[in-house]
Amino acid sequence: MLNGFSLGENLTGEIAALSAAALWAISAAIYSLLGQKIPPLLLNFLKGVVAIALIALTLPLSGQWRDINQQSSVFILLTSGAIGIGIGDTAYFTALNYLGPRKTLLLETLSPALGAILAATFLGESLKISAYIGIILTIFGVAWVISEKTLEINSQRPWRRGIPWALIAAISQAVGAVLSRQALVQSGMSSLQSTLFRLLAGTGIVLILMFFRRQESSPAINWSLRLIAIIIVTAFGSTFLGIWLQQTALKFSPVGIAQTLTATSPLFVLPIAAMMGDRINLRAIFGVMIALLGIGILFQ
């Protein structure tokens, strides 16, 4: 069960991961544009507040609040949120500003491999040889697609400044995923409940960072109802639904598989780009085919 949605538990994690990737594909382009108007820390804080408010409304109505048997699971989830969301997402938004979506997502493909290594080291997770082959093929295919230059929105960016931020984001998200997996496996809490704990910690870290950087000058924000609506809708899709689906993936799938499938966002960008009139060449299509082969293996 996916918190009320019957999908067949054996594929629940994989389907949730791909669904999160699809949502993040759309939101990555929107956040890249919003990042030019709103500082990364503030943007991360706003999306966190919106998502927490939505969970506060949804959790009591859905009946998904569970009694927590192990308090250590809450601490692990709070740590996961502080690292993966508070630090990781802020670094990700900063990298988007410097690198743009293509290069940022390319470096983000390091996260699944790091997550699999950390999970094997600290959680003792072992995968079949076929799963490792699927992970390698999927990451290679995604990297091939991202390396297609036509997917870049704006190449005139100080990209050298963005590389450290993208690496910090990849490492933070891998660590956050492993910690989430540990907490979800050892506790009986629901995916939505765990999402709340992660977001509370992540948003709290962002608030602290904003306090210490409050003296830094930033361009004035031209607030409008349209801008606020875009933030709310994007936060609903990327943070509320996206992280809920990610937590579901981590609950039902090993870290390596969950992280690999959630990293397939660039594959979902291609049809969107094609509908907007962009030309998709054979190189990108070949990359998609390789990634789909890897995904097919992971679904076996």
Beta strands, then each sheet from edge to edge (+ up, - down):
end
